[in-house]
Amino acid sequence: MHSLKSKLIAIYAAVVLVVMTVSGTFMLLTVRTLEIDQARESLFIHAVMIYEQVVQRYDRTDFLDAHAWISIGAYEIEGVLLTDIGQPLAPLQFVHAGTLFNDSTLAEAMTGSEAFSVGNLGLDIHGAEQRWFTFAMPVSDGGDDFIIFTRLNTRFMNERLAGLTLTFVVTVLVALVVTFIFWIFLGNTITRPIVALTKHAKAIANGDFSGKLKVVGKDEIGQLTANFDNMSKELRATLGRIVSEKNKVEAFMQNTSHGVLAYDVGGRLLHANIASSELLQGMDINNVDMERTLRFFGFEPYRVLQIRPGEVLESVYEDEDYYLYACITTYTSETDDVDGFVIVLQDITRQSKLENMRKEFVANVSHELRTPLTNVKTYAETLLDGALEDPETARSFLKVINDEAERMSLLVSDLLELSRIDSKHAALEMDVVDLVALLRLAIRQAQILADKKDQKIKFLPPPSVCFIEANAARINQVVSNILSNSVKYSSENTTIEITMELTEKYYRVYIKDNGMGIPPESLNRIFERFYRVDKARARALGGTGLGLAIVKEIMEEHGGRVSVSSQPGVGTTMVLRFNRMGDEV
């Protein structure tokens, strides 16, 4: 019973059934009432007849000879004359049978009132139990009191009512069959276009807009069909535009480097793109509620709930060397009610680090230049104030000024070198050079400094030449810088060892000293600009803090790498990795 036609037929059949049942029941009740009234009237008339033709005509001893006991007419009424205490006096068959009458009407008649009842049980002349219409009427004659008792079997009424009921049931069944046939034809007229509309609506729900409805008639259903067809065309066009816009937004959301989180007003996560999961690797965003997410980014939930449309809140999350920028705003419905919140995330680690490096770089350059400039100014002022008159003092001051100027010159030279590398305006001129030869040249140059501290530089070259594609001057600068640091930070009478390792793709150069070593916490920072492990000692030895930063940049320019391992108090090993000819990193 899921179709409209079935429901219409069922409803109409139910209406017919109810109406006919109610009307039939009313009719049966009316007929029954009429039968009861007619039976009472007949019983009363028969009782009056007995009174007139028996009680008034005959003496009490002659009642048995009377012939007025049997009714004449449509009903077979039994009449009995009883004493005032209910004992049968006539007719003969009841007296001889000794029939006892135990009826409620008799009890009422004994009180002096007429009584009538329906359906009382009683025995017939043969002793069988039957249901009766009974009537009892008290009468008097010649000073004697009697009760005239008449009764009629209810069988005749039940038979009539049963026949009438059967007729009614057959009529109802015929009416239902006629109704069913009628509504099959009429229901098709109504439901056929509705079924077509339903199929078309299901097709549209499944994304199929290819169907077209046939408009039959100009009634309400025909108008509905025409309007639905027009609606499907407009819906198809609208959905096409929505899908196009959705695809654009989805493509943007999934391919942008910015993380996007969308929540409804209840705090339920509606959308999280790929970038948000990547930016929040330590958080299971799908199982974290909005309040915890807001607090994670530094937002106060109560303040977020007060955001007005168009307002934006911003925050920066920082975790060691990781920076995440977050901004939150609302999205609204057509009525400008807040429907939810959108959080946009951006990884600003690189920008923050660059900004911090810029600030640190400016501060370091300022500091590195201020110290020698202060010394130069101080000694120059001292000379101008009269120290020139003392040749020995003047010579000492001028030497300090010269050393500070040389230190500033070296610093500026290193800064220019880093600037050249960073700008990448001019590509390095590469040649095929022998790495072993470059190492020997750098060792000869560094040996001059090593001799001053009675240090030895020991080189164990491979048995064959090792060709690389490089700028010889820059590689010499790299090796010289490292050897210079090894000499500076190693004690006197120590040995600096240089060894090489050959693999299928690389040449590795190991430069090991026996110096003071580098603490573990500083190993990851020694290639940063202006970073010094021991600032006071580095300045005393004339370092600018840029040497290893330049080494790292030059090695990367050549497609190589530089790394370090160290143990405080034992020494440091610098590792330079070069690409063999014809191989890539």
C-alpha positions as CSV (number, residue, x, y, z in Angstrom):
1,M,0.0,0.0,0.0
2,H,2.7,2.5,-1.1
3,S,1.1,3.8,-4.3
4,L,-1.3,6.7,-4.4
5,K,-3.7,4.6,-6.5
6,S,-3.9,1.9,-3.8
7,K,-4.3,4.5,-1.1
8,L,-7.2,6.2,-3.0
9,I,-8.9,2.9,-3.6
10,A,-8.4,1.9,0.0
11,I,-9.7,5.2,1.3
12,Y,-12.8,5.2,-0.9
13,A,-13.5,1.6,-0.1
14,A,-13.1,2.4,3.6
15,V,-15.5,5.3,3.2
16,V,-18.0,3.1,1.4
17,L,-17.6,0.4,3.9
18,V,-18.0,2.7,6.9
19,V,-21.0,4.5,5.4
20,M,-22.7,1.3,4.5
21,T,-21.8,-0.3,7.7
22,V,-23.2,2.6,9.7
23,S,-26.3,2.9,7.6
24,G,-26.8,-0.9,7.6
25,T,-26.4,-1.1,11.3
26,F,-28.8,1.7,11.8
27,M,-31.2,0.0,9.5
28,L,-30.9,-3.3,11.3
29,L,-31.4,-1.6,14.7
30,T,-34.4,0.2,13.3
31,V,-36.0,-3.0,12.0
32,R,-35.3,-4.7,15.3
33,T,-36.9,-1.9,17.2
34,L,-39.9,-2.1,14.9
35,E,-40.1,-5.8,15.3
36,I,-40.0,-5.5,19.0
37,D,-42.7,-2.8,19.1
38,Q,-44.8,-4.9,16.8
39,A,-44.3,-8.0,18.9
40,R,-45.3,-6.1,22.1
41,E,-48.4,-4.8,20.4
42,S,-49.3,-8.3,19.2
43,L,-48.8,-9.7,22.7
44,F,-50.9,-7.0,24.3
45,I,-53.7,-7.5,21.8
46,H,-53.6,-11.3,22.4
47,A,-53.7,-10.7,26.1
48,V,-56.7,-8.4,25.8
49,M,-58.4,-11.0,23.6
50,I,-57.9,-13.7,26.2
51,Y,-59.3,-11.4,28.9
52,E,-62.4,-10.6,26.8
53,Q,-63.1,-14.0,25.3
54,V,-62.0,-16.2,28.2
55,V,-61.9,-14.5,31.6
56,Q,-65.1,-12.5,31.1
57,R,-67.1,-15.2,29.3
58,Y,-66.3,-18.3,31.3
59,D,-66.4,-19.2,34.8
60,R,-63.1,-20.2,36.5
61,T,-64.1,-23.9,36.3
62,D,-64.7,-23.6,32.5
63,F,-61.4,-21.9,31.5
64,L,-60.1,-25.2,30.1
65,D,-63.0,-25.4,27.6
66,A,-62.2,-22.0,26.0
67,H,-60.9,-21.9,22.4
68,A,-59.2,-18.5,22.3
69,W,-55.6,-19.5,23.3
70,I,-54.0,-19.7,19.8
71,S,-53.2,-16.4,18.1
72,I,-54.6,-15.7,14.6
73,G,-52.2,-13.6,12.4
74,A,-48.6,-13.3,11.5
75,Y,-47.3,-14.4,14.9
76,E,-47.7,-17.7,16.7
77,I,-48.4,-16.3,20.1
78,E,-48.8,-18.6,23.1
79,G,-51.3,-17.4,25.7
80,V,-51.6,-18.7,29.3
81,L,-54.0,-17.8,32.1
82,L,-52.3,-17.9,35.5
83,T,-53.3,-17.5,39.0
84,D,-52.2,-14.4,40.9
85,I,-49.2,-16.5,42.2
86,G,-48.3,-17.8,38.7
87,Q,-50.0,-21.2,38.6
88,P,-51.3,-22.2,35.1
89,L,-55.1,-22.4,34.9
90,A,-55.5,-22.8,31.1
91,P,-55.0,-23.9,28.4
92,L,-55.0,-27.7,29.0
93,Q,-51.5,-28.5,27.5
94,F,-49.7,-26.2,29.9
95,V,-51.7,-27.5,32.9
96,H,-51.1,-31.2,32.1
97,A,-47.4,-30.5,31.3
98,G,-47.0,-28.8,34.6
99,T,-45.0,-26.0,33.0
100,L,-43.6,-23.5,35.4
101,F,-43.1,-20.0,34.2
102,N,-40.2,-18.1,35.8
103,D,-40.2,-14.8,34.0
104,S,-39.4,-11.3,35.2
105,T,-42.6,-10.0,33.7
106,L,-44.6,-12.3,36.0
107,A,-42.9,-10.8,39.1
108,E,-43.8,-7.3,38.0
109,A,-47.4,-8.4,37.1
110,M,-47.9,-9.8,40.6
111,T,-47.3,-6.3,41.9
112,G,-50.2,-5.1,39.7
113,S,-48.3,-3.6,36.7
114,E,-48.2,-4.7,33.1
115,A,-44.7,-5.9,32.0
116,F,-42.9,-6.6,28.7
117,S,-39.5,-8.1,28.2
118,V,-37.3,-9.2,25.2
119,G,-35.1,-12.3,25.0
120,N,-35.9,-13.9,28.3
121,L,-35.1,-17.6,28.5
122,G,-37.9,-20.0,29.0
123,L,-39.1,-23.6,28.4
124,D,-41.5,-24.4,25.6
125,I,-44.3,-27.0,25.8
126,H,-41.8,-29.7,25.0
127,G,-39.3,-28.7,27.7
128,A,-36.8,-27.1,25.3
129,E,-35.2,-23.8,26.3
130,Q,-36.0,-20.9,24.0
131,R,-35.8,-17.1,24.0
132,W,-39.1,-15.2,24.1
133,F,-40.9,-11.9,23.9
134,T,-43.0,-12.0,27.1
135,F,-45.9,-9.9,28.2
136,A,-47.8,-10.2,31.6
137,M,-51.0,-8.3,32.4
138,P,-52.8,-8.6,35.8
139,V,-56.7,-8.8,35.5
140,S,-59.7,-9.4,37.9
141,D,-63.1,-10.9,37.4
142,G,-65.8,-11.7,40.0
143,G,-63.5,-10.9,42.8
144,D,-60.7,-13.3,41.5
145,D,-57.3,-12.0,40.4
146,F,-55.5,-13.5,37.4
147,I,-52.4,-12.9,35.3
148,I,-52.6,-13.2,31.5
149,F,-49.2,-14.3,30.3
150,T,-48.4,-14.1,26.5
151,R,-45.2,-15.0,24.8
152,L,-43.7,-15.1,21.3
153,N,-40.5,-17.0,20.2
154,T,-37.8,-14.5,19.0
155,R,-36.8,-16.9,16.3
156,F,-38.9,-15.2,13.7
157,M,-37.2,-11.9,14.4
158,N,-33.7,-13.4,14.3
159,E,-34.5,-15.0,11.0
160,R,-35.7,-11.8,9.5
161,L,-32.7,-9.9,10.8
162,A,-30.3,-12.6,9.5
163,G,-31.8,-12.4,6.1
164,L,-31.6,-8.6,6.1
165,T,-28.0,-8.8,7.3
166,L,-27.0,-11.2,4.5
167,T,-28.7,-8.8,2.0
168,F,-26.7,-6.0,3.5
169,V,-23.4,-7.8,3.4
170,V,-23.9,-8.8,-0.3
171,T,-24.8,-5.2,-1.0
172,V,-21.6,-4.0,0.7
173,L,-19.5,-6.5,-1.2
174,V,-21.1,-5.4,-4.5
175,A,-20.5,-1.8,-3.7
176,L,-16.9,-2.5,-2.8
177,V,-16.3,-4.3,-6.1
178,V,-18.0,-1.5,-8.1
179,T,-15.8,1.0,-6.1
180,F,-12.7,-0.9,-6.8
181,I,-13.4,-1.1,-10.6
182,F,-14.4,2.6,-10.7
183,W,-11.3,3.8,-8.9
184,I,-9.0,1.6,-11.0
185,F,-10.0,3.7,-14.0
186,L,-10.4,7.0,-12.2
187,G,-7.2,6.4,-10.2
188,N,-5.2,6.0,-13.3
189,T,-6.3,9.4,-14.5
190,I,-5.1,11.0,-11.3
191,T,-2.1,8.9,-10.5
192,R,-0.5,8.4,-13.9
193,P,0.8,12.0,-14.1
194,I,1.8,11.9,-10.4
195,V,3.8,8.6,-11.0
196,A,5.5,10.3,-14.0
197,L,6.3,13.2,-11.7
198,T,7.7,10.9,-9.0
199,K,9.9,9.0,-11.5
200,H,11.2,12.3,-12.9
201,A,11.9,13.6,-9.4
202,K,13.8,10.5,-8.5
203,A,15.9,10.8,-11.7
204,I,16.6,14.5,-10.8
205,A,17.6,13.4,-7.3
206,N,20.1,10.9,-8.9
207,G,21.5,13.7,-11.1
208,D,19.7,12.7,-14.3
209,F,18.1,15.8,-15.9
210,S,17.7,14.3,-19.4
211,G,14.0,13.3,-18.9
212,K,11.1,15.5,-20.1
213,L,7.5,15.4,-18.8
214,K,4.5,15.3,-21.1
215,V,1.8,17.8,-20.1
216,V,-1.7,16.2,-20.4
217,G,-4.6,18.6,-19.8
218,K,-4.8,22.0,-18.3
219,D,-6.1,21.0,-14.9
220,E,-4.1,21.4,-11.6
221,I,-2.1,18.2,-12.3
222,G,-1.3,19.5,-15.8
223,Q,-0.2,22.8,-14.5
224,L,1.9,21.1,-11.8
225,T,3.6,18.9,-14.5
226,A,4.4,22.0,-16.6
227,N,5.8,23.9,-13.6
228,F,7.8,20.9,-12.5
229,D,9.4,20.5,-15.9
230,N,10.4,24.2,-16.0
231,M,11.7,23.9,-12.4
232,S,13.9,20.9,-13.4
233,K,15.4,22.9,-16.2
234,E,16.2,25.8,-13.9
235,L,17.5,23.4,-11.3
236,R,19.8,21.8,-13.8
237,A,21.2,25.2,-14.8
238,T,21.6,26.2,-11.1
239,L,23.2,23.0,-10.1
240,G,25.6,23.3,-13.0
241,R,26.7,26.7,-11.8
242,I,26.9,25.5,-8.2
243,V,29.0,22.4,-9.1
244,S,31.3,24.6,-11.2
245,E,31.8,27.0,-8.3
246,K,32.1,24.1,-5.8
247,N,34.8,22.5,-8.0
248,K,36.7,25.8,-8.2
249,V,36.5,26.3,-4.4
250,E,37.4,22.6,-3.8
251,A,40.4,22.8,-6.2
252,F,41.6,25.9,-4.5
253,M,41.0,24.5,-1.0
254,Q,42.9,21.3,-1.6
255,N,45.8,22.8,-3.6
256,T,46.4,25.9,-1.6
257,S,49.3,25.9,0.9
258,H,47.1,27.5,3.4
259,G,45.2,25.3,5.9
260,V,41.4,25.9,6.1
261,L,39.2,24.7,8.9
262,A,35.4,25.3,8.8
263,Y,33.1,24.8,11.9
264,D,29.4,25.3,12.3
265,V,28.0,27.4,15.2
266,G,27.8,24.3,17.3
267,G,31.5,23.7,17.0
268,R,31.3,20.7,14.7
269,L,34.1,20.4,12.1
270,L,32.6,20.6,8.6
271,H,35.8,20.8,6.5
272,A,39.5,20.4,6.8
273,N,41.7,20.5,3.7
274,I,44.9,18.6,3.2
275,A,47.1,21.6,4.0
276,S,45.5,21.9,7.5
277,S,46.4,18.3,8.3
278,E,50.0,18.9,7.1
279,L,50.3,22.1,9.1
280,L,48.9,20.4,12.3
281,Q,50.8,17.1,12.2
282,G,50.8,16.8,15.9
283,M,47.0,17.2,16.2
284,D,44.2,14.8,15.2
285,I,42.0,17.7,14.0
286,N,39.0,15.4,13.4
287,N,38.8,14.4,17.0
288,V,39.6,17.7,18.6
289,D,36.7,20.1,19.3
290,M,36.6,23.7,18.2
291,E,37.2,25.1,21.7
292,R,40.5,23.2,22.1
293,T,41.5,24.1,18.6
294,L,40.9,27.8,19.3
295,R,42.9,27.7,22.6
296,F,45.7,25.9,20.7
297,F,46.1,28.9,18.4
298,G,45.8,31.4,21.3
299,F,42.1,32.5,20.7
300,E,39.7,32.9,23.6
301,P,36.5,30.9,22.7
302,Y,34.2,33.5,24.2
303,R,35.7,36.2,22.1
304,V,35.4,34.2,19.0
305,L,31.7,33.6,19.6
306,Q,31.3,37.4,19.7
307,I,32.8,38.0,16.3
308,R,30.6,40.2,14.1
309,P,30.3,39.4,10.4
310,G,33.3,40.8,8.5
311,E,35.5,40.9,11.7
312,V,38.8,39.0,11.7
313,L,40.8,37.8,14.7
314,E,44.5,37.0,14.2
315,S,47.1,35.0,16.2
316,V,50.5,33.5,15.8
317,Y,51.3,30.1,17.2
318,E,55.0,29.5,18.0
319,D,56.6,26.2,18.9
320,E,60.4,26.4,19.0
321,D,61.4,26.9,15.4
322,Y,57.8,26.5,14.0
323,Y,55.6,29.5,13.4
324,L,51.9,29.3,12.3
325,Y,49.7,32.3,11.5
326,A,46.0,31.8,12.2
327,C,43.1,34.1,11.4
328,I,39.4,33.4,12.1
329,T,36.3,35.0,10.8
330,T,32.6,34.1,10.3
331,Y,30.5,33.0,7.4
332,T,26.8,34.0,7.3
333,S,23.5,32.9,5.9
334,E,21.3,34.8,3.5
335,T,19.8,36.6,6.5
336,D,23.3,37.6,7.7
337,D,23.1,35.3,10.7
338,V,26.3,33.7,11.7
339,D,26.3,30.1,10.4
340,G,29.8,29.1,11.5
341,F,33.5,30.0,11.6
342,V,36.5,29.6,9.2
343,I,40.1,29.4,10.4
344,V,42.8,30.0,7.8
345,L,46.3,28.8,8.7
346,Q,49.6,29.8,7.1
347,D,53.1,28.5,7.8
348,I,55.2,31.6,8.3
349,T,58.2,29.7,9.7
350,R,60.4,30.7,6.8
351,Q,59.3,34.4,6.9
352,S,59.7,34.5,10.7
353,K,63.1,32.9,10.6
354,L,64.2,35.3,7.8
355,E,62.9,38.2,9.8
356,N,64.7,37.0,12.9
357,M,67.9,36.4,10.9
358,R,67.6,39.9,9.4
359,K,67.3,41.5,12.8
360,E,70.1,39.3,14.2
361,F,72.2,40.0,11.1
362,V,71.7,43.8,11.5
363,A,72.5,43.6,15.2
364,N,75.6,41.5,14.6
365,V,76.9,43.7,11.8
366,S,76.3,46.7,13.9
367,H,78.0,45.1,16.9
368,E,81.0,43.8,14.8
369,L,81.5,47.3,13.3
370,R,80.9,49.3,16.4
371,T,83.7,47.6,18.4
372,P,86.6,48.3,15.9
373,L,85.2,51.8,15.1
374,T,85.1,52.6,18.8
375,N,88.7,51.5,19.1
376,V,89.8,53.5,16.0
377,K,88.0,56.6,17.3
378,T,89.4,56.2,20.8
379,Y,93.0,55.8,19.6
380,A,92.7,58.5,17.0
381,E,91.3,61.0,19.6
382,T,94.2,60.0,21.9
383,L,96.7,60.7,19.1
384,L,95.1,64.0,18.4
385,D,95.2,64.9,22.1
386,G,99.0,64.7,22.1
387,A,100.1,61.1,21.9
388,L,101.7,61.9,18.5
389,E,104.5,63.6,20.5
390,D,105.5,60.2,21.8
391,P,106.8,58.2,18.8
392,E,106.6,54.8,20.6
393,T,103.0,55.4,21.8
394,A,102.0,56.8,18.5
395,R,103.4,53.8,16.7
396,S,101.5,51.4,19.0
397,F,98.2,53.3,18.6
398,L,98.6,53.4,14.9
399,K,99.2,49.6,14.8
400,V,95.9,49.1,16.7
401,I,94.1,51.4,14.3
402,N,95.6,49.5,11.4
403,D,94.6,46.1,12.9
404,E,91.0,47.3,13.5
405,A,90.8,48.7,10.0
406,E,92.0,45.4,8.6
407,R,89.4,43.6,10.8
408,M,86.7,45.8,9.4
409,S,88.0,45.3,5.9
410,L,87.9,41.5,6.3
411,L,84.3,41.8,7.7
412,V,83.2,43.9,4.8
413,S,84.9,41.5,2.4
414,D,83.0,38.5,3.9
415,L,79.7,40.5,3.8
416,L,80.2,41.3,0.2
417,E,81.0,37.6,-0.5
418,L,77.8,36.5,1.2
419,S,75.9,39.2,-0.7
420,R,77.3,37.9,-4.0
421,I,76.3,34.4,-3.1
422,D,72.8,35.4,-2.0
423,S,72.1,37.6,-5.0
424,K,73.2,34.9,-7.5
425,H,73.6,37.6,-10.1
426,A,76.6,36.0,-11.7
427,A,77.1,32.2,-12.1
428,L,80.4,30.8,-11.0
429,E,82.9,29.9,-13.8
430,M,83.4,26.2,-13.5
431,D,86.4,24.2,-14.6
432,V,87.5,20.6,-14.4
433,V,90.0,20.6,-11.5
434,D,91.9,18.1,-9.5
435,L,90.6,18.1,-5.9
436,V,93.9,16.6,-4.6
437,A,95.8,19.5,-6.1
438,L,93.5,22.0,-4.6
439,L,93.9,20.4,-1.2
440,R,97.7,20.5,-1.5
441,L,97.6,24.2,-2.4
442,A,95.4,25.1,0.5
443,I,97.6,23.0,2.9
444,R,100.7,24.9,1.7
445,Q,99.0,28.2,2.4
446,A,97.7,27.2,5.8
447,Q,101.1,25.7,6.8
448,I,102.5,29.2,7.3
449,L,99.9,29.8,10.2
450,A,100.4,26.3,11.5
451,D,104.2,26.7,11.8
452,K,103.7,29.6,14.2
453,K,102.1,27.2,16.6
454,D,104.4,24.3,15.8
455,Q,101.4,22.4,14.3
456,K,101.6,19.8,11.5
457,I,99.1,19.3,8.7
458,K,99.1,15.7,7.6
459,F,97.5,14.8,4.3
460,L,96.9,11.3,3.1
461,P,96.0,11.6,-0.6
462,P,94.4,8.8,-2.6
463,P,96.6,7.0,-5.2
464,S,94.9,8.7,-8.2
465,V,93.7,12.1,-9.2
466,C,90.1,13.1,-8.3
467,F,88.5,15.4,-10.9
468,I,85.6,17.6,-10.0
469,E,83.8,20.4,-11.8
470,A,84.3,23.5,-9.6
471,N,85.6,27.0,-9.3
472,A,89.1,26.5,-8.0
473,A,89.3,29.8,-6.2
474,R,86.1,29.2,-4.3
475,I,87.0,25.6,-3.3
476,N,90.4,26.9,-2.1
477,Q,88.5,29.5,0.0
478,V,86.4,26.7,1.5
479,V,89.4,24.5,2.5
480,S,91.4,27.5,3.6
481,N,88.7,28.7,5.9
482,I,88.3,25.3,7.6
483,L,92.1,24.9,7.9
484,S,92.4,28.4,9.4
485,N,89.8,27.5,12.0
486,S,91.5,24.2,12.8
487,V,94.8,26.0,13.3
488,K,93.3,28.8,15.4
489,Y,91.3,26.6,17.7
490,S,93.9,23.8,18.1
491,S,96.6,23.8,20.7
492,E,100.4,24.1,19.9
493,N,102.3,21.0,18.9
494,T,99.1,19.2,17.5
495,T,98.4,17.6,14.2
496,I,95.7,18.3,11.7
497,E,94.8,15.3,9.6
498,I,93.2,15.4,6.1
499,T,92.0,12.2,4.6
500,M,89.8,11.3,1.6
501,E,87.1,8.7,0.9
502,L,86.1,7.7,-2.6
503,T,82.6,6.3,-3.4
504,E,80.7,5.7,-6.7
505,K,79.2,9.2,-6.6
506,Y,81.2,11.3,-4.2
507,Y,84.6,12.4,-2.9
508,R,84.6,13.0,0.8
509,V,87.3,15.1,2.5
510,Y,87.7,14.8,6.2
511,I,89.6,17.6,8.1
512,K,90.2,16.5,11.7
513,D,91.8,18.7,14.4
514,N,92.6,18.2,18.1
515,G,91.1,21.5,19.2
516,M,88.7,22.5,21.9
517,G,85.7,20.9,20.1
518,I,82.1,22.1,19.7
519,P,79.4,21.5,22.3
520,P,76.5,19.3,21.0
521,E,73.9,22.2,21.3
522,S,76.0,24.3,18.9
523,L,76.6,21.7,16.2
524,N,73.4,22.7,14.3
525,R,74.2,26.4,14.4
526,I,77.8,26.8,13.6
527,F,77.0,27.4,9.9
528,E,74.7,30.4,10.8
529,R,76.0,33.8,10.1
530,F,77.8,35.5,13.0
531,Y,77.3,32.5,15.2
532,R,80.3,31.8,17.5
533,V,80.7,29.0,20.0
534,D,83.1,31.1,22.1
535,K,82.5,34.8,21.2
536,A,85.2,36.3,23.2
537,R,87.9,33.9,22.0
538,A,86.7,34.1,18.4
539,R,87.0,37.9,18.4
540,A,90.4,37.7,20.0
541,L,91.5,35.4,17.2
542,G,90.2,37.8,14.6
543,G,87.2,35.8,13.5
544,T,84.2,37.5,11.9
545,G,81.6,34.7,12.5
546,L,81.0,34.5,8.7
547,G,83.6,32.0,7.6
548,L,81.6,28.8,8.0
549,A,78.5,30.4,6.6
550,I,80.5,31.3,3.5
551,V,81.8,27.7,3.4
552,K,78.3,26.3,3.5
553,E,77.0,28.6,0.7
554,I,80.0,27.9,-1.6
555,M,79.6,24.1,-1.1
556,E,75.9,24.3,-2.0
557,E,76.7,26.4,-5.0
558,H,78.8,23.5,-6.2
559,G,76.1,21.0,-5.4
560,G,78.0,19.6,-2.5
561,R,77.6,19.5,1.2
562,V,79.5,20.3,4.4
563,S,78.9,18.6,7.8
564,V,80.5,18.5,11.1
565,S,81.1,16.1,14.0
566,S,82.8,17.1,17.2
567,Q,83.5,16.1,20.8
568,P,84.3,18.8,23.3
569,G,87.9,18.6,24.5
570,V,88.8,16.0,21.8
571,G,88.5,17.8,18.5
572,T,86.4,18.5,15.5
573,T,86.0,16.8,12.1
574,M,84.7,18.8,9.1
575,V,83.4,16.7,6.2
576,L,83.3,18.1,2.6
577,R,81.4,16.1,0.0
578,F,82.0,16.7,-3.7
579,N,80.3,15.2,-6.7
580,R,82.4,13.1,-8.9
581,M,82.6,14.1,-12.6
582,G,79.4,13.3,-14.5
583,D,77.4,12.4,-11.3
584,E,74.6,14.4,-9.7
585,V,73.8,14.8,-6.0
